[in-house]
Amino acid sequence: MKNLTLFVLTLVLAVSCAKYPEGGLRKLAKGHIIGEWKMNAYFMNGFDFSDTVLVQNFKETFNEGGTFERVYTDTSGIGHVYGGGWDIAGERTVLKIFADSTYKLSPMLNNTATNFTIDRLTKADLWYSFESSNGTHQLRFSKIK
């Protein structure tokens, strides 16, 4: 009986600690996402297309209280700063970004998405993805602050 109780308790604990597909615990999402993130990779349909990215120094900042900022430099060397809001929904699997802009990340992607699937969220990494007409796009970020 003692072994059965221990097994059930372990099973309940494992289920309550839901993880993201690529790593990180969902229950820690809001604490981990706060900060400044720099994009370090772009994948489309599972292939690395980082060398096609049209922007430089692409950063996103998630602040406590739900405010958001996106900063990048375009191909003309012009800096852009946009604000907005953010939230995590859908049992902490959906990142909602309410930015006041769209951006052309690569020749294949003019991003207008506002709902993103969180694939990985740890203290150091944020990976999120979304679907468009030409497939699945994943942006990978590293925390810088």
VOKE-836307 format. One record per residue (C-alpha): residue in three letters; y, z, x. Coordinates in steps of 0.02 Angstrom, whole numbers, padded with zeros to 5 digits, always signed. Last residue first. Example, Ala and Ser with C-alpha at 12.3 -4.5 7.8 and 13.67 -1.06 7.14 Angstrom:
<nuros>
Ser-00053+00357+00684Ala-00225+00390+00615
</nuros>
This chain:
<nuros>
Lys+02049-00955+00946Ile+01965-01111+01018Lys+01817-01124+00901Ser+01713-01279+00926Phe+01706-01417+00795Arg+01579-01545+00737Leu+01621-01674+00603Gln+01477-01752+00508His+01484-01913+00408Thr+01344-01968+00292Gly+01342-02148+00234Asn+01450-02304+00217Ser+01515-02271+00041Ser+01557-02091+00083Glu+01458-01930+00097Phe+01516-01769+00178Ser+01476-01659+00327Tyr+01526-01496+00409Trp+01491-01422+00579Leu+01582-01265+00635Asp+01531-01184+00799Ala+01580-01030+00902Lys+01569-00880+00785Thr+01435-00973+00687Leu+01444-01102+00548Arg+01323-01248+00541Asp+01289-01379+00407Ile+01431-01335+00287Thr+01438-01470+00154Phe+01614-01534+00129Asn+01723-01549-00026Thr+01898-01624-00007Ala+01855-01801+00045Thr+01997-01927+00075Asn+01943-01981+00248Asn+01976-02159+00304Leu+01813-02188+00397Met+01734-02342+00476Pro+01873-02381+00602Ser+01874-02196+00644Leu+01965-02038+00589Lys+02090-02120+00474Tyr+02179-01974+00392Thr+02217-01908+00219Ser+02355-01784+00184Asp+02413-01632+00084Ala+02255-01536+00126Phe+02149-01444-00002Ile+01992-01410+00098Lys+01839-01348+00004Leu+01693-01295+00114Val+01530-01294+00017Thr+01375-01193+00066Arg+01441-01018+00036Glu+01341-00995-00126Gly+01433-01147-00194Ala+01607-01103-00133Ile+01709-01077+00026Asp+01896-01097+00009Trp+02038-01190+00091Gly+02224-01223+00072Gly+02355-01346+00127Gly+02454-01396+00279Tyr+02480-01553+00379Val+02539-01579+00558His+02542-01752+00637Gly+02584-01802+00815Ile+02628-01983+00854Gly+02542-02059+01006Ser+02522-02228+00921Thr+02333-02200+00905Asp+02363-02040+00806Thr+02388-01862+00871Tyr+02310-01720+00772Val+02347-01558+00679Arg+02268-01492+00517Glu+02326-01326+00441Phe+02247-01216+00307Thr+02297-01067+00202Gly+02164-00967+00111Gly+02223-00787+00130Glu+02155-00772+00305Asn+02191-00930+00401Phe+02083-01083+00433Thr+02150-01193+00571Glu+02094-01373+00598Lys+02116-01469+00759Phe+02104-01653+00808Asn+02168-01666+00987Gln+02160-01856+00983Val+02138-01974+00837Leu+02051-02143+00825Val+01872-02080+00845Thr+01757-02224+00897Asp+01687-02135+01052Ser+01627-01990+00945Phe+01509-02106+00850Asp+01352-02003+00882Phe+01214-02058+00764Gly+01144-01954+00621Asn+01211-02064+00481Met+01385-02050+00557Phe+01421-01917+00687Tyr+01588-01857+00755Ala+01601-01737+00901Asn+01719-01612+00984Met+01837-01566+00843Lys+01945-01417+00889Trp+01942-01260+00781Glu+02073-01124+00756Gly+02028-00963+00667Ile+01945-00890+00512Ile+01779-00981+00485His+01671-00838+00550Gly+01731-00704+00430Lys+01719-00815+00278Ala+01545-00876+00325Leu+01460-00711+00370Lys+01346-00707+00216Arg+01297-00887+00251Leu+01215-00844+00417Gly+01229-00969+00559Gly+01124-01117+00612Glu+01090-01303+00585Pro+01023-01291+00406Tyr+01139-01145+00361Lys+01053-00978+00341Ala+01012-00864+00196Cys+00996-00681+00243Ser+00945-00621+00068Val+00780-00717+00080Ala+00732-00634+00245Leu+00777-00460+00180Val+00674-00485+00022Leu+00524-00545+00125Thr+00537-00397+00245Leu+00543-00274+00098Val+00393-00359+00017Phe+00294-00351+00180Leu+00339-00168+00211Thr+00287-00123+00033Leu+00122-00217+00056Asn+00089-00129+00221Lys+00118+00042+00142Met+00000+00000+00000
</nuros>
